[in-house]
Amino acid sequence: MYRLGQPFLMDTVGTVCVAAMLGPFYGVLTAVVSSVVCTVFFPYSFYYSFIYGFVAIFAAKIIRKHSKNLLGASIRFVLISALLTGVLCPLVSLGLSVKTTASIVSDTIFALGIEEGVSFTVAYIILNVLINIVDKAIVCGIAILIFRFMPNKTLEWLKGSRWLQNPLPKEERSEARKNVSDVRYSVRVRTTEMVVLTAVIIVVSVCWVSINQYFVNEKEERIEQAKGAVNLAAGMIDPDAVDTFLAEGEDAPGYAEAMNTLKNIWSSYPNVAYLYAVSMTGRVCRCVIDVPGEEGSPEAYKPGQVIELEQGMTDYIAAISTGEDIQPLETNDSWGWLISVSQAVRNSDGETKAYVIADVSINDLKDYLREFILKIMLFVSGIIILVILFELWITELYTTYPISNLVYCIDSFADAGDDQEALDENVRRIRALDIHTGDEIEKLYTAICNMTLNQAEQMRNIRRLSDSTATMQDGLIITMADLVESRDSDTGEHVQKTAAYVKIIVEALKKKGYYAEKITTKFVSDVIRSAPLHDVGKINIPDGILNQPRKLTDEEFEVMKTHTTAGRAIIEKAISTVQGGNYLKEARNMAGYHHERWDGKGYPEGLHGEVIPLSARIMAVADVFDALTSPRVYKPAFSIEKALEIINEGSGTQFDPKCVEAFMDSLPEVRVILNKYSGKAV
């Protein structure tokens, strides 16, 4: 397009497409390689590579990251990239004094009556931005078409083929990134800083050494040229004719020949700005011959004309006056930045009659060095961006991505706790990562795979032993409960039914979120398993009272009430005797306090409200309901409606209102238990 003179170059199509599909590194790599290839058509192309590198970064960050909202992302990309290229490209062209866009741009500006200068530059930038908006819109449209019509499998393969592991699902990748977002000093940041600092130090050092060495070499070369010019010129001037030249001027015999000879010598040394001969008499310097300089140079001195010495020359007056040889002198005055090299013109007696001086200008070195530094900066900028992104890509490929995914999976493994299914699933997830970086990260991954697998297996063995122990403990609990029940002829299946009601109530409380800080998974398990022991204290009650067919007397009831304290004592002794008997703590609470009342009028201690252990409050509802709905020798079984009415009436006085609410909300499950043990529908 550049050779065709078109304003729409569309030179970032490949860069944007690659960046949108594969990420910033491949986009910048494409930009740099494209710039190198384009130097065949446009020698300055590589100096713009850093600009196209930024375009690639924006394409990756905007189009690729917001692929679900391509319209909004495309508009943002077009505006940002157009502003970037529309401003920076003309500025780079201005700095390099080259023309990069079609002549139609300049012709349009001139047609508007805008001449060269600041106004022209501003208009040039504005017009370039407008052109680039159209240009980048076309580029973005092409990229989106390719993006849309490329098969998803191909796109996923392109994205995932670079990873040295199996990538996590997209949602989990997002979670993994969030999981390490609070890292104080990430590997990516540290690596970026290190690479940037190293690159800057190397570039600055190399540039400084190169510039300094070039400057020194160039000065020495020009001094040598000046020495050659003055040595040759000094040999062409007749020492005995110097006084005649000073006295008679241009009309002196041999002056014209000498002037022509010096002109030829001057023209043979292009770096020599001025070539002239002077004579010193005391502190007065007079011109002998002054070769006219290039067009635009100051007017040449006439023979015999007094020359005012610049400040830098005054230190050498004494040496010149005595005819001594003087070293090259560097000055920076109204004549410019010059190095003056002189050669004495001596007669046969060794008397110095004049000095031939050649001034070499080094003003052009400043402009050259400025352009050189600018080119180095532009050249290196594209390389540095590519190196930084390459380092970040390698770091992400071999370190950041594997570690962040591994940390995410390990955190999930740790959060699984004692959930065997979750542990097994996380072990499979960790092993599915298949990290194969071939370095210490892979060794770490292998060690973690083995560790998590062993830990999951150990947890499985512990669970198996725990289940076996729990089965044995449950068997002991049921056996103890059966011993009590076998002595009480009036409480058939009371243990099983109350345990079932307790399970219904505690699960309903958990579902409603009541007492959430108390009702943990362990609490639920302990309460359900220990429920059969709530009446274990009845083993201490005499048979005559326990199986009394009539209502108990006050004295007999006082004895009956001791089954709570007796049960608590029995279980406390079991807890202190049996190692790992912590699960019996709720059994102790239920045995000791299931006859306490919410209003504090219960026994054995008259506790009230939430001071009563929660497990005992749950058992209180279950125990009373079963007593009401079960036949006794001294009363028939109440109907479920009557029993529920009594339970409701006791809410807030005898029972915990929340326990009653949970019980009432679970009536379908309660009826199932009643049907099971009564043998008839209720």
Number of C-alpha atoms within 10 A of each C-alpha: 12 15 10 8 13 14 18 19 19 18 18 21 20 18 28 34 27 24 29 27 21 19 22 28 25 25 31 32 24 24 32 26 14 19 23 17 14 15 13 10 10 15 12 20 18 25 25 21 28 24 23 27 29 20 28 31 25 23 31 27 18 20 28 21 15 14 17 10 11 15 13 13 18 22 16 16 23 24 17 17 25 23 18 17 22 21 19 17 20 23 15 19 16 13 13 16 11 11 14 17 20 17 13 12 18 17 11 14 19 14 10 10 10 16 12 10 8 10 12 16 17 13 18 20 21 16 18 24 23 14 18 26 23 16 23 28 20 16 23 24 15 16 23 20 11 13 18 12 8 11 11 11 9 10 15 12 11 12 14 14 12 10 16 18 20 15 19 15 9 9 8 14 16 12 15 21 15 13 15 16 12 9 9 8 9 13 15 16 12 10 15 18 13 13 18 15 12 12 19 15 12 12 17 14 12 12 16 13 12 12 15 13 12 14 16 11 12 14 17 12 13 21 22 13 20 30 19 17 26 28 19 16 26 22 14 16 23 15 19 13 17 23 16 19 20 20 14 13 19 18 12 16 13 14 22 13 12 16 19 12 16 25 18 13 20 24 15 12 15 12 19 24 22 21 27 24 26 26 27 21 13 11 12 13 19 21 23 28 29 21 22 18 17 11 7 6 11 10 12 14 17 17 24 22 15 16 15 11 12 13 10 12 14 13 10 13 17 13 12 25 17 13 20 14 13 15 11 17 15 17 18 15 11 7 12 12 18 20 21 24 27 27 27 26 27 19 14 8 6 10 13 21 20 28 27 25 25 30 27 25 22 22 12 11 16 12 11 12 15 14 15 16 15 16 18 15 18 18 18 19 21 24 20 18 22 24 19 19 22 17 17 21 19 14 17 17 17 22 19 19 21 26 20 20 25 22 16 21 22 19 14 18 22 14 13 16 11 15 14 15 12 17 24 19 15 23 24 15 18 25 20 14 19 17 24 17 17 10 10 11 16 20 14 14 21 16 12 17 22 14 13 21 19 13 15 23 15 12 18 18 12 13 16 12 12 13 12 12 12 15 13 12 17 15 12 12 20 19 14 17 23 18 14 21 20 13 16 18 15 18 17 15 13 19 21 17 22 26 21 18 25 29 20 22 26 25 18 20 21 18 11 13 11 15 12 11 8 12 19 12 10 11 16 19 15 18 27 22 23 25 32 27 26 30 25 26 24 25 21 16 20 14 13 9 17 20 15 16 14 11 12 14 10 9 8 16 13 11 16 18 16 18 22 26 18 20 26 25 16 17 24 18 12 16 17 11 10 11 8 9 14 13 18 23 20 26 28 29 25 31 31 28 28 28 27 26 24 24 17 16 15 16 17 16 14 15 19 19 19 10 10 22 18 23 27 27 30 29 29 25 26 26 23 18 20 22 17 20 19 21 15 16 13 10 12 11 15 16 13 17 11 13 18 19 11 14 21 18 13 18 18 16 16 23 26 23 18 19 25 24 16 21 27 16 15 16 13 10 15 20 13 13 19 19 13 12 14 12 9 8 9 13
